[in-house]
Amino acid sequence: MSDQINHMSAKNLTEYRFKYFEYVMAAFVTILLLSNIIGASKLSAINIGGSTHIFGAGILFFPLGYVIGDILTEIYGYARARRVIWTGFAAMIFMAVMSYIVVALPPADGWDGQAAYETVFANAWRIVLASITAFWAGEFVNSYVMARLKLLTKGKYLWTRTIGSTIVGQAVDSLLFYPIAFYLTWSNAQLIEVMYTNWALKVGWEILLTPVTYFVVHKLKKAEAIDVYDDDTNFSPFANNKSSAQN
């Protein structure tokens, strides 16, 4: 492993061969799908200082996804992070369609697990729409803020962009997901409390995981021997950046 880290503009990466990009992408998509299968619609509660706060169980997974999203943008640049976000987006749509098909299949005679299966996998169309929309918008905002802050800080103060991007990205995520999924189903007070609590917990997770992020970023930058700067990147989510077509 080389200790030399080359500072490069994203536009010069067309022929660069990364060692671990596919593994990071796989981890990101795995966590994304697990967060939506296991915890998207379950409400949990925690008692802090004698006061009960309600939050979504997906909080256990979403922060890890944002940490990996930060790592993707920090090490591999916005263009490759964009590829991963679209890959996750497609995976979520595929999961939603296949969940609907599998749940809709008629159960065999004598099998009594259909009700439980529907409880776990038959997410209402609103929750599916909310998950996909919030993920797409929140992740792109997170990656954009991360890349812009890296340019602004000239690559210093990693914590400012990991935490700053999460504050903004998770705000967008929560502001989209909960109203789309649960408006008129939950009370307005409950909706606002869950939105705020989840946002605060996610940001808190990011802060607590900052040492882990620093460690992983440092190791991966040394392993890849590169530090990418998006100083000439098209930040449109729909751009077809040729430098992101190869790895």
C-alpha positions in Angstrom: 0.0 0.0 0.0 1.4 3.3 -1.0 1.5 6.3 1.4 1.5 8.7 -1.6 -1.9 10.3 -2.1 -2.4 12.2 -5.4 -4.7 15.2 -5.4 -6.6 15.0 -8.7 -9.5 16.8 -10.4 -12.5 14.5 -11.1 -12.2 15.4 -14.8 -8.8 13.6 -15.0 -10.0 10.3 -13.7 -11.2 8.7 -16.9 -8.5 6.0 -17.0 -8.0 5.7 -13.2 -8.5 2.2 -11.8 -10.0 2.2 -8.3 -9.5 -0.9 -6.1 -12.5 -0.7 -3.7 -15.2 1.3 -5.4 -17.4 -1.7 -6.2 -17.2 -2.9 -2.6 -18.2 0.5 -1.2 -21.1 0.7 -3.7 -22.3 -2.8 -2.7 -22.2 -1.8 1.0 -24.2 1.3 0.2 -27.0 -0.5 -1.7 -27.2 -3.3 0.8 -27.7 -0.9 3.7 -30.2 1.1 1.7 -32.4 -2.0 0.9 -32.2 -3.3 4.5 -33.2 0.1 5.9 -36.4 0.0 3.7 -37.2 -3.6 4.3 -36.7 -3.7 8.1 -37.3 -0.3 9.6 -39.0 2.1 7.2 -42.5 2.2 8.8 -42.0 0.9 12.4 -42.3 3.5 15.1 -40.2 3.0 18.2 -39.8 5.1 21.4 -36.9 6.1 23.6 -37.0 7.7 27.1 -34.5 10.5 27.6 -34.6 12.4 30.8 -38.1 11.2 31.7 -39.4 12.3 28.3 -40.5 9.8 25.7 -39.4 10.5 22.1 -40.8 8.7 19.1 -38.6 7.8 16.2 -38.6 5.5 13.1 -36.7 2.2 13.4 -35.0 2.9 10.2 -32.7 5.2 12.1 -30.5 2.2 12.8 -29.6 2.0 9.1 -30.0 5.3 7.4 -27.0 7.0 9.2 -24.7 4.3 8.0 -25.9 4.9 4.4 -25.1 8.6 4.8 -21.7 7.8 6.2 -21.0 5.6 3.2 -22.4 8.3 0.9 -20.0 10.8 2.4 -17.1 8.3 1.9 -18.1 7.8 -1.7 -18.1 11.5 -2.5 -15.0 12.3 -0.4 -12.9 9.6 -2.0 -14.4 8.9 -5.4 -16.0 12.2 -6.3 -19.5 13.3 -7.0 -19.7 11.7 -10.5 -19.2 8.2 -9.0 -21.4 8.9 -6.1 -24.1 9.9 -8.6 -23.7 6.5 -10.2 -24.2 4.8 -6.9 -27.2 6.9 -6.0 -28.9 5.9 -9.3 -27.9 2.3 -8.7 -29.6 2.4 -5.3 -32.6 4.2 -6.8 -33.0 1.4 -9.4 -32.6 -1.3 -6.7 -35.3 0.3 -4.6 -37.7 0.4 -7.5 -36.9 -3.3 -8.3 -37.4 -4.2 -4.6 -40.8 -2.4 -4.5 -42.0 -4.1 -7.7 -40.9 -7.6 -6.7 -42.3 -7.2 -3.2 -45.7 -6.3 -4.7 -45.6 -9.3 -7.1 -44.5 -11.8 -4.4 -47.1 -10.6 -1.9 -49.8 -10.7 -4.6 -49.0 -14.4 -5.5 -51.8 -16.6 -4.1 -50.6 -18.5 -1.0 -50.5 -22.3 -1.1 -53.3 -24.2 0.8 -52.4 -24.8 4.4 -49.8 -22.0 4.5 -50.8 -19.5 7.2 -48.0 -16.9 6.8 -49.6 -14.6 4.3 -50.8 -12.1 6.8 -47.4 -11.8 8.5 -45.7 -11.7 5.0 -48.0 -8.8 4.0 -47.2 -7.0 7.3 -43.5 -7.1 6.5 -43.4 -6.7 2.8 -46.6 -5.2 1.5 -45.7 -1.5 2.1 -48.4 0.9 1.0 -47.7 2.8 -2.2 -47.3 6.0 -0.2 -44.4 4.5 1.9 -42.7 3.2 -1.3 -43.1 6.5 -3.0 -41.9 8.4 0.0 -38.8 6.1 0.5 -37.7 6.4 -3.2 -38.4 10.2 -3.4 -36.7 11.0 -0.1 -33.7 8.8 -0.8 -33.1 10.3 -4.2 -33.4 13.9 -3.2 -31.6 13.5 0.2 -28.7 11.6 -1.2 -28.1 14.0 -4.1 -28.2 17.0 -1.7 -25.9 15.2 0.7 -23.4 14.4 -2.0 -23.6 17.9 -3.6 -23.0 19.7 -0.2 -20.1 17.3 0.6 -18.4 18.0 -2.8 -18.9 21.7 -2.6 -17.6 22.0 1.0 -14.5 20.0 0.1 -13.7 22.6 -2.5 -14.5 25.5 -0.1 -12.3 24.0 2.6 -9.6 23.0 0.2 -9.9 19.4 1.5 -9.4 20.4 5.1 -11.7 19.9 8.1 -13.4 16.7 6.9 -15.8 16.9 9.9 -17.4 20.1 8.6 -18.5 18.5 5.3 -19.6 15.1 6.7 -21.7 16.7 9.4 -22.8 19.7 7.3 -23.9 17.6 4.4 -25.8 15.3 6.8 -27.6 18.2 8.4 -28.9 19.4 5.0 -29.3 16.0 3.3 -31.2 14.4 6.3 -33.4 17.5 6.6 -34.4 17.1 2.9 -34.9 13.3 3.5 -37.1 13.7 6.6 -39.1 16.7 5.1 -40.0 14.5 2.1 -40.4 11.0 3.6 -42.7 11.5 6.5 -45.3 13.9 5.0 -45.5 11.9 1.8 -45.8 8.6 3.7 -47.9 9.5 6.7 -49.7 12.9 6.3 -53.3 12.5 7.3 -52.5 9.1 8.7 -50.6 10.4 11.7 -51.5 13.5 13.6 -49.7 16.7 12.6 -48.1 16.8 16.1 -46.8 13.2 15.8 -45.6 13.8 12.2 -43.6 16.9 13.2 -42.2 15.2 16.3 -41.0 12.1 14.3 -39.5 14.3 11.6 -37.6 16.4 14.0 -36.5 13.5 16.3 -35.4 11.4 13.4 -33.4 14.3 11.8 -31.8 15.0 15.2 -30.9 11.4 15.8 -29.5 10.9 12.3 -27.3 14.0 12.7 -26.3 12.8 16.1 -25.3 9.4 14.6 -23.2 11.2 12.1 -21.4 13.1 14.8 -20.8 10.0 16.9 -19.5 8.1 13.8 -17.1 10.9 12.8 -14.0 9.1 14.1 -15.1 6.0 12.2 -15.6 8.1 9.0 -12.1 9.7 9.5 -10.5 6.2 9.9 -12.2 4.7 6.8 -11.6 7.7 4.7 -7.9 7.8 5.7 -7.5 4.1 5.0 -9.3 4.2 1.6 -7.4 7.2 0.4 -4.1 5.5 1.1 -5.3 2.3 -0.5 -6.6 4.1 -3.6 -3.7 6.6 -3.5 -5.9 9.4 -4.6 -7.9 12.4 -3.3 -10.6 13.6 -5.7 -11.7 17.2 -6.1 -14.9 18.1 -8.0 -13.6 21.4 -9.3 -14.9 20.9 -12.9 -17.9 18.6 -12.3 -21.4 18.9 -13.7 -23.5 18.5 -10.5 -26.7 17.8 -12.3 -28.2 14.5 -11.1 -29.0 13.7 -14.7 -25.5 14.5 -16.2 -23.8 11.7 -18.2 -20.3 12.4 -16.9 -17.9 10.2 -19.0 -15.4 10.2 -16.2 -17.8 8.3 -14.1 -18.3 5.6 -16.7 -15.1 3.9 -15.8 -13.5 2.9 -12.6 
